Amino acid sequence: MKTILKMAPLVGVVALLAACGTTMEQRAATGAIGGAVAGQVIGGDTKSTVVGGVAGAAVGAATTPRRPN
């Protein structure tokens, strides 16, 4: 339960930052930073931080920015 409470604000911030970046590289960097922070909060060790960063970078690179209508 403590992990969920720690993650709630972090998920909100990462979701807001996911919109930042117009290029794939910018979105990958934002995702990597958010994923690394989330990995550290959840796992509390270096392996979790690295895995979170890699996963975040992959997700960030795979997303496309929303285009205003």
C-alpha positions in Angstrom: 0.0 0.0 0.0 2.9 2.4 0.8 4.2 1.9 -2.8 0.9 2.8 -4.3 0.7 6.0 -2.2 4.3 6.9 -3.3 3.5 6.2 -6.9 0.2 8.2 -7.2 1.8 11.7 -7.4 4.7 10.3 -9.5 2.4 8.8 -12.1 0.6 12.2 -12.4 3.8 14.0 -13.0 5.1 11.5 -15.5 1.7 11.7 -17.4 2.0 15.4 -17.6 5.6 15.2 -18.8 4.8 12.6 -21.4 3.2 15.3 -23.4 6.5 17.2 -23.5 8.6 16.7 -26.5 7.9 17.0 -30.2 10.5 14.5 -31.4 10.9 10.8 -30.6 14.2 11.5 -28.9 12.6 14.1 -26.6 9.7 11.8 -25.7 12.2 8.9 -25.1 14.3 11.1 -22.8 11.2 12.2 -20.8 10.1 8.6 -20.5 13.5 7.4 -19.4 13.7 10.0 -16.6 10.2 9.2 -15.4 10.8 5.5 -15.6 14.0 5.7 -13.7 12.4 7.7 -10.9 9.5 5.3 -10.8 11.9 2.3 -10.7 13.9 3.8 -7.9 10.7 4.5 -5.9 9.3 1.0 -6.4 12.5 -1.1 -6.1 14.9 1.1 -4.3 18.0 -0.3 -6.0 20.1 0.3 -9.1 18.6 -2.6 -11.1 15.1 -1.2 -10.6 16.2 2.2 -11.6 17.8 0.9 -14.8 14.9 -1.3 -15.8 12.5 1.6 -15.2 14.6 3.9 -17.3 14.8 1.5 -20.2 11.0 0.8 -20.0 10.2 4.4 -19.8 12.4 5.2 -22.8 10.8 2.5 -24.8 7.3 3.7 -24.0 8.2 7.4 -24.6 9.7 6.6 -28.0 6.6 4.6 -29.0 4.2 7.3 -28.1 3.1 10.0 -30.6 2.1 13.5 -29.5 -1.5 14.5 -29.7 -2.3 16.9 -32.5 -4.8 19.7 -31.7 -8.0 19.4 -33.7 
